[in-house]
Amino acid sequence: MPVTARTSSTRTVITLTPARPEGELWLKKTGTGFNCASMFGFVEPLLAQGYRVAAFDAPAHGGTEGDYTTMAECVAATTAVIDRLSDIGPVRQVVAHSLGGIIAMAACAPRDDIRQMVLIATPFSLLDVLDIWSQGFMQLRPGIRQRILNQLLADNGVPVSHWDIGLHGADYPWPVKVIHDKDDKIVSHSHAHRIAKALGDTDVHTTEGLDHFRPLINRDVHQQVVDFFQPALAR
């Protein structure tokens, strides 16, 4: 069932899959460059447990309008999506992949309604992401890297250091599960332990041989998420 949420700059497309009318809503947030279909492997296992499942395309992703987006716009869109879904039913759990984890934490940490989060293959900070791009597959020269930092500051109105899981999640009072592959070649497994150290009440589950993207289609990962959310559903 498609619904939409609006911010001042964009209309965000949400896909809602109902199970029971009274079921809690579970929200999926993709990483950059992907649409919500990348998270659809989680739908059936959660529907089977009585959840209603919602996924959305971030600004300039998938069915949501835009050619270009910013971290601040994605955080605003995530907040608008949760508010819109709260008109339908309570949103209690969120799962996010990659850079979507930083966005989800920035959007959810100030709220008191999101009671559990799962972060899959999430980097510790946006600065880490830029370093990964600089030193890895993009091989950015120092001058280009600095121009990107300047542009990010202009676009978001805050320095890149603002987009840090530790900064936004330090006061998040609810349980977090971090799932990260030991063989992740894009965001190294060390990020999982940095996140756990910064957040405190965090369970780290390590997979092997799935790299950065395949955890999203792995049945054991799906079950890890279901098992983590089960105690909340029982309440």
Disulfide bonds with the S-S distance in Angstrom:
none
